[in-house]
Amino acid sequence: MKYKIVIALFFLLFSVGISTKAYAQENDGRLDITVSPPVIELTAKPGQKVQEKFRVRNNLDTSIDLQLSVRRLTSDPTDGNPVPENTATGEELKWVSFDKSEFTARPSEWQDITFTIDIPDSAAYGYYYVFRITPKENSEINSSGTKIKGEVLIVTLLNVKKDGATSKTELVSFKAKNGISEYLPVDFAVKLANKGNVHVKPRGNIFITRGGGKEITILEVNPGVGSILPGGTREFDSSWTDGFIVKESVMEDGEVKLDSRGNPVTHLQINWNKLTSLRIGPYEAKLLMVYDDGVKDVTIEGVTTFWVIPYTAIGVAIIAIVVLFVFIKFILGMYIRGQIAKSRK
């Protein structure tokens, strides 16, 4: 359970390159610190010693004793997403040192932490780390006996330049998650595989058209410029939400409301200012992404088709038309029979 929380936090940090707060708990005992930057990217040569720093701010109103450790960042064997290893293994971890592996963070103050990576001559290509900031064992809040729990991760991506580096990304799949959607949003999944030996950061767009005609809208894919590690496969999601009728999640106290089965509760939102944007019928989505192979930008392309059919609304409309037709036929029949009866008198 602990590492599920850590991994969820890591994905947030890995996708957004801004200063980030991390909370282990909402009540007493939470670790509340800010780190900047949450993602560090370095390029070096074999035999070089790289020195950089990051900053840590304690947002609590009391001092806390913190410690630093290192883990390797690797690809999850099940889905290829970047995850920190559970244990500290790997020769490259010995290259990393901190000017202070343990320190006291005073309230509302920034501290600079300098780290050094001593790269051996034999090193080549990509090395990926997670710096873990955790409370020292038995750390308490104001000696109250309340233990401080949690951890914060700083991702560090090191690219060691050497002949033989290859940057290659392949499209595994591109599709709408539902071939037929009743209403927007339509969710797309783009799955890419890194076939090289250095990390890649693909980014691009999905162009939606009706039958290959004029572009209706353009969606971003991987706007946070998340990386794919060597050997990893990562899925990027994008949603088309711009329409007259859109299915939206119900929010409650700032969070998505769930039903008894744990599924999001939704409602239909009618955007009257987008009356001309009624989405119905077949559509085509074209994918265009690029990544840097070290020499030039390489494109990745794909195409898929999908339908938007508001079948509930169409069914109700058909029933209404049938009922109206039967009603009109009944009224006309009565009228005609009445006129015939009058003519016979």
Wavefront OBJ file of the C-alpha trace (Angstrom):
o trace
v 0.000 0.000 0.000
v 2.879 2.336 0.853
v 4.419 2.133 -2.565
v 1.066 2.596 -4.293
v 0.838 5.982 -2.575
v 4.417 6.784 -3.511
v 3.961 5.774 -7.140
v 0.797 7.845 -7.495
v 2.700 10.863 -6.175
v 5.601 10.123 -8.485
v 3.468 10.159 -11.632
v 2.197 13.607 -10.692
v 5.751 14.864 -10.231
v 7.019 13.140 -13.364
v 4.419 14.780 -15.587
v 4.473 18.372 -14.323
v 7.706 20.374 -14.208
v 6.758 22.833 -11.423
v 7.367 23.155 -7.709
v 5.132 20.674 -5.957
v 3.815 20.049 -2.462
v 3.502 16.518 -1.145
v 1.217 15.430 1.650
v 1.414 12.076 3.345
v -1.624 12.611 5.556
v -4.206 15.338 5.990
v -4.207 15.348 9.800
v -1.531 15.376 12.511
v 1.608 13.544 11.460
v 1.661 14.663 7.860
v 4.881 15.387 5.990
v 4.288 18.758 4.357
v 7.269 19.924 2.309
v 7.825 21.559 -1.060
v 10.636 20.555 -3.414
v 11.950 22.470 -6.409
v 12.462 21.270 -9.037
v 10.610 17.942 -8.771
v 12.252 16.677 -11.981
v 15.954 17.157 -12.790
v 17.428 16.362 -16.220
v 21.201 16.158 -16.683
v 23.502 15.484 -19.633
v 27.148 14.546 -19.119
v 30.103 12.613 -20.543
v 31.786 9.447 -19.239
v 34.298 10.241 -16.489
v 32.641 13.572 -15.675
v 31.602 14.640 -12.188
v 28.222 16.401 -12.227
v 27.129 18.645 -9.376
v 23.650 20.126 -9.048
v 21.227 21.165 -6.328
v 17.557 21.160 -5.400
v 15.620 23.055 -2.753
v 13.463 21.827 0.121
v 10.964 23.896 2.127
v 9.325 22.766 5.349
v 5.716 23.988 5.399
v 5.019 22.835 8.955
v 5.212 25.173 11.961
v 7.845 23.003 13.632
v 11.312 21.747 12.670
v 11.597 18.221 11.302
v 14.604 15.933 10.855
v 14.830 14.595 7.310
v 17.041 12.104 5.501
v 17.906 11.428 1.870
v 18.264 8.138 0.016
v 18.436 7.010 -3.605
v 16.510 4.458 -5.642
v 16.675 3.503 -9.282
v 13.853 4.549 -11.555
v 12.784 1.694 -13.778
v 9.936 0.545 -16.002
v 7.089 -1.392 -14.441
v 7.139 -4.921 -15.924
v 3.344 -4.973 -16.218
v 2.621 -1.673 -17.962
v 6.033 -0.087 -18.653
v 5.292 3.081 -16.677
v 8.197 4.621 -14.729
v 8.298 3.482 -11.080
v 10.917 3.591 -8.309
v 12.463 0.274 -7.313
v 11.512 -1.082 -3.908
v 15.100 -1.699 -2.842
v 18.367 0.181 -3.286
v 20.137 -1.945 -5.900
v 22.422 -1.044 -8.800
v 26.040 0.035 -9.144
v 24.991 3.489 -10.371
v 23.527 4.307 -6.955
v 27.087 4.422 -5.588
v 27.865 7.319 -7.942
v 25.443 9.606 -6.095
v 26.319 11.540 -2.945
v 24.731 14.460 -1.043
v 26.446 17.280 0.798
v 24.090 16.439 3.687
v 22.228 13.156 3.671
v 20.540 14.133 6.947
v 19.378 17.623 7.879
v 16.951 19.580 9.991
v 14.349 21.531 8.044
v 13.253 24.626 9.925
v 9.694 25.962 9.575
v 8.898 27.967 6.436
v 12.529 28.058 5.284
v 14.144 26.901 2.061
v 17.273 24.732 2.203
v 19.610 23.986 -0.677
v 20.781 20.385 -1.032
v 23.759 19.773 -3.304
v 24.241 16.365 -4.886
v 27.105 14.975 -6.929
v 27.078 12.181 -9.499
v 30.599 10.823 -10.100
v 30.260 9.153 -13.499
v 32.833 6.440 -14.301
v 34.585 6.204 -17.672
v 32.668 3.019 -18.474
v 29.240 4.663 -18.154
v 27.011 5.051 -21.198
v 23.514 6.221 -22.116
v 20.681 6.540 -19.584
v 20.660 6.340 -15.786
v 17.522 7.191 -13.872
v 17.184 7.960 -10.180
v 14.635 8.838 -7.530
v 15.846 10.894 -4.565
v 13.690 10.040 -1.532
v 13.161 12.585 1.224
v 11.769 10.944 4.360
v 11.526 11.837 8.057
v 14.231 10.316 10.218
v 13.106 7.412 12.331
v 11.031 8.464 15.350
v 10.650 12.067 14.110
v 7.906 13.791 16.125
v 5.902 17.015 15.991
v 6.940 19.281 18.894
v 7.873 16.221 20.975
v 4.161 15.443 21.193
v 4.654 11.784 20.386
v 2.911 12.181 16.987
v 5.111 10.482 14.410
v 5.757 12.199 11.087
v 5.114 9.914 8.137
v 5.383 10.085 4.354
v 7.994 10.695 1.700
v 8.643 12.964 -1.275
v 10.321 11.908 -4.520
v 12.585 13.908 -6.796
v 13.118 12.356 -10.219
v 16.592 12.711 -11.759
v 17.243 11.665 -15.370
v 20.898 11.368 -16.379
v 21.930 10.994 -20.013
v 25.573 10.006 -20.478
v 26.605 10.858 -24.038
v 28.493 8.117 -25.822
v 28.653 6.622 -29.299
v 25.959 4.036 -29.824
v 23.124 5.964 -28.185
v 19.839 5.250 -29.952
v 16.563 7.093 -29.554
v 13.697 5.178 -31.121
v 9.997 5.252 -30.294
v 7.290 3.111 -31.868
v 3.513 3.443 -31.847
v 1.993 0.379 -30.190
v -1.638 1.437 -30.494
v -3.864 4.453 -31.010
v -7.608 4.180 -30.480
v -10.735 5.685 -29.011
v -11.405 3.824 -25.778
v -15.018 3.370 -26.901
v -15.646 2.789 -30.590
v -19.155 4.186 -30.085
v -19.836 6.940 -27.543
v -23.289 8.243 -26.680
v -22.031 11.726 -25.839
v -18.733 13.499 -25.415
v -16.198 13.142 -23.963
v -14.465 10.723 -26.278
v -11.312 9.402 -24.627
v -8.274 8.432 -26.686
v -5.372 6.206 -25.662
v -1.947 6.513 -27.289
v 0.468 3.744 -26.347
v 4.148 4.227 -27.226
v 7.176 1.971 -26.722
v 10.759 3.141 -26.241
v 12.958 0.834 -28.314
v 16.169 2.805 -27.740
v 18.679 3.025 -24.888
v 17.940 6.595 -23.720
v 14.711 8.139 -22.442
v 12.425 9.956 -24.871
v 9.820 12.705 -24.438
v 7.274 12.467 -27.281
v 4.627 15.131 -27.671
v 1.995 15.908 -30.284
v -1.633 16.302 -31.257
v -4.777 14.472 -32.309
v -6.663 16.081 -35.210
v -10.370 15.217 -35.315
v -12.220 15.460 -38.626
v -15.422 14.154 -40.162
v -14.388 11.783 -42.915
v -10.975 13.381 -43.370
v -12.428 16.821 -44.094
v -12.000 20.070 -42.229
v -10.492 19.850 -38.735
v -13.148 20.058 -36.026
v -10.775 20.252 -33.093
v -7.156 19.616 -32.083
v -6.215 17.777 -28.877
v -2.859 17.703 -27.107
v -1.046 14.472 -26.291
v 1.447 14.440 -23.410
v 1.329 18.210 -22.790
v 3.370 17.718 -19.615
v 6.192 16.167 -21.701
v 6.378 12.990 -19.632
v 9.272 10.647 -20.414
v 9.382 7.010 -21.491
v 12.337 5.045 -20.124
v 14.310 2.588 -22.283
v 12.384 -0.645 -22.670
v 9.243 0.963 -21.317
v 5.772 1.269 -22.801
v 3.622 4.171 -21.700
v 0.039 5.145 -22.409
v -0.980 8.774 -22.807
v -4.633 9.791 -22.601
v -6.429 12.670 -24.275
v -10.129 13.639 -24.218
v -12.437 15.444 -26.634
v -14.874 17.447 -24.514
v -15.886 20.352 -26.782
v -19.539 19.880 -27.706
v -23.173 20.881 -27.233
v -24.031 17.927 -24.980
v -21.255 16.627 -22.723
v -21.352 13.999 -20.007
v -19.583 15.382 -16.927
v -18.651 13.907 -13.561
v -20.598 15.115 -10.556
v -18.339 16.935 -8.093
v -18.889 16.814 -4.333
v -16.618 18.685 -1.912
v -14.088 19.168 -4.672
v -13.903 15.463 -5.545
v -15.590 13.212 -8.102
v -18.701 11.619 -6.581
v -18.803 7.822 -6.758
v -21.758 5.457 -6.723
v -22.093 2.333 -4.561
v -19.956 0.380 -7.020
v -17.160 2.937 -7.030
v -17.981 4.306 -10.487
v -18.103 8.069 -11.132
v -21.573 9.625 -11.014
v -22.233 11.649 -14.177
v -24.804 14.070 -15.536
v -25.462 15.654 -18.917
v -24.263 19.223 -19.354
v -25.949 21.195 -22.144
v -23.788 24.070 -23.420
v -26.276 26.361 -25.127
v -23.451 28.589 -26.386
v -22.284 25.593 -28.464
v -25.611 24.742 -30.080
v -23.901 24.331 -33.476
v -21.449 21.839 -31.975
v -23.839 18.891 -31.720
v -21.603 15.849 -32.155
v -23.232 12.956 -33.990
v -22.080 10.481 -36.620
v -18.731 9.008 -37.708
v -15.431 10.785 -37.078
v -11.796 10.257 -37.876
v -8.878 11.002 -35.533
v -5.330 11.454 -36.846
v -2.349 11.278 -34.517
v 0.833 13.254 -35.139
v 3.615 13.188 -32.536
v 7.314 14.022 -32.596
v 10.365 13.085 -30.535
v 14.044 14.032 -30.707
v 16.334 11.203 -31.830
v 19.448 13.262 -31.033
v 19.779 14.547 -34.593
v 16.334 15.606 -35.738
v 12.644 15.466 -34.855
v 11.067 12.142 -35.822
v 7.329 11.899 -36.442
v 4.908 9.238 -35.225
v 1.580 8.935 -37.036
v -1.599 6.982 -36.554
v -5.287 7.072 -37.442
v -8.489 5.675 -35.957
v -12.240 6.072 -36.455
v -15.115 6.260 -33.999
v -18.797 7.159 -33.743
v -20.792 9.503 -31.545
v -24.411 8.333 -31.405
v -26.763 9.744 -28.735
v -28.858 6.606 -28.935
v -30.949 7.337 -25.860
v -32.024 10.712 -27.253
v -32.569 9.172 -30.701
v -34.655 6.362 -29.166
v -36.790 8.834 -27.236
v -37.236 10.946 -30.384
v -38.281 7.901 -32.441
v -40.797 6.834 -29.790
v -42.141 10.383 -29.621
v -42.526 10.489 -33.429
v -44.272 7.098 -33.475
v -46.649 8.151 -30.672
v -47.356 11.425 -32.457
v -47.964 9.595 -35.738
v -50.363 7.139 -34.076
v -52.149 10.006 -32.304
v -52.533 12.027 -35.508
v -53.716 8.920 -37.397
v -56.263 8.227 -34.662
v -57.551 11.829 -34.704
v -57.740 11.862 -38.515
v -59.565 8.529 -38.468
v -62.117 9.873 -36.035
v -62.551 13.023 -38.108
v -62.976 11.073 -41.365
v -65.460 8.652 -39.802
v -67.377 11.620 -38.418
v -67.557 13.289 -41.834
v -68.696 10.045 -43.470
v -71.414 9.640 -40.857
v -72.649 13.197 -41.479
v -72.789 12.675 -45.251
v -75.066 9.667 -44.846
v -77.685 11.581 -42.921
l 1 2 3 4 5 6 7 8 9 10 11 12 13 14 15 16 17 18 19 20 21 22 23 24 25 26 27 28 29 30 31 32 33 34 35 36 37 38 39 40 41 42 43 44 45 46 47 48 49 50 51 52 53 54 55 56 57 58 59 60 61 62 63 64 65 66 67 68 69 70 71 72 73 74 75 76 77 78 79 80 81 82 83 84 85 86 87 88 89 90 91 92 93 94 95 96 97 98 99 100 101 102 103 104 105 106 107 108 109 110 111 112 113 114 115 116 117 118 119 120 121 122 123 124 125 126 127 128 129 130 131 132 133 134 135 136 137 138 139 140 141 142 143 144 145 146 147 148 149 150 151 152 153 154 155 156 157 158 159 160 161 162 163 164 165 166 167 168 169 170 171 172 173 174 175 176 177 178 179 180 181 182 183 184 185 186 187 188 189 190 191 192 193 194 195 196 197 198 199 200 201 202 203 204 205 206 207 208 209 210 211 212 213 214 215 216 217 218 219 220 221 222 223 224 225 226 227 228 229 230 231 232 233 234 235 236 237 238 239 240 241 242 243 244 245 246 247 248 249 250 251 252 253 254 255 256 257 258 259 260 261 262 263 264 265 266 267 268 269 270 271 272 273 274 275 276 277 278 279 280 281 282 283 284 285 286 287 288 289 290 291 292 293 294 295 296 297 298 299 300 301 302 303 304 305 306 307 308 309 310 311 312 313 314 315 316 317 318 319 320 321 322 323 324 325 326 327 328 329 330 331 332 333 334 335 336 337 338 339 340 341 342 343 344 345
